[in-house]
């Protein structure tokens, strides 16, 4: 039996927060100040692409989990979280020279590198500027810390781009900073404005970090095992951009010297200008990660993070938001895009 579409599953999981999530969508369209035609045009293009909206949804659900939700504040901070996420995607696509995002041309392809850098900067600064107006220093600190970690993670990743000898602990550090930190921050902010105790806020923050790790590991797994039509980009896109992620790192660990040498030759061939050579190299790489068990090992790491996230939810209040958060774990580990 075919799996239900991700959008349908999300719509069901998001039912408790759909009105608030719709308000977040409306607020995102107002991030760009009126009267600036270029910002309005790019903003409309960016935000109409949509996405899973997992990060703002986590904040809204964490806000409802502990019994004293503040919908107005939650919508504002969820908008700030998604603005920062969008800024990171704009910059990441440029740094990685990615041509597609969610099946559409990336910003730098349509508007050029200079505009893209400035747009990402604008979105980061706009989120911090608007947050400062709240005078809620604890939440501003979380947002600023998360933003700094994301940029640091991108810098670490850039320094290892194209280097297959990247140590696995560095890989995990990049995942924690680039992806998991924003998941964790979204949960922490939602809990703080939803009446959580310090222990509860710390617990749901840890849940967000584990879910974020699971999300990114699955992303890295899908780069080797996914369907290009569903992903909205070709398989092995990350590898072509010089990113050596867990499937390939685990594959290298399982090969002898000759096997490693052949795999490196295939990686070099993947970026070849000759389409036939590139496709042949890609098939060889995919065969290697399957045959060495590296794909299954990667998925097992994702399952471990998912299980840890589930354990952290066990001590949380049982309500509709709790059920949705648990459902997000299942969606994250089982998604195909």
Secondary structure, 3 states (H helix, E strand, C coil): CCCCCHHHHHHHHHHHHHHHHHHHHHHHCCCCCCCCHHHHHHHHHHHHCCCCCHHHHHHHHHHHHCCCCCHHHHHHHHHHHHHHHHHHHHHHHHHCCCCEECCEECHHHHHCHHHHHHHHHHHHHHHHHHHHCCCCHHHHHHHHHHHHHHHHHHHHHHHCCCCCCCCHHHHHHHHHHHHHHHHHHHHHHHHHCCCCCHHHHHHHHHHHHHHHHHHHHHHHHHHHHCCHHHHCCCCCHHHHCCCCCHHHHHHHHCCCHHHHHHHHHHHHHHCCCCHHHHHHHHHHHHHHHHHCCHHHHHHHHHHHHHHHHHHHHCCCCCCHHHHHHHHHHHHHHHCCC
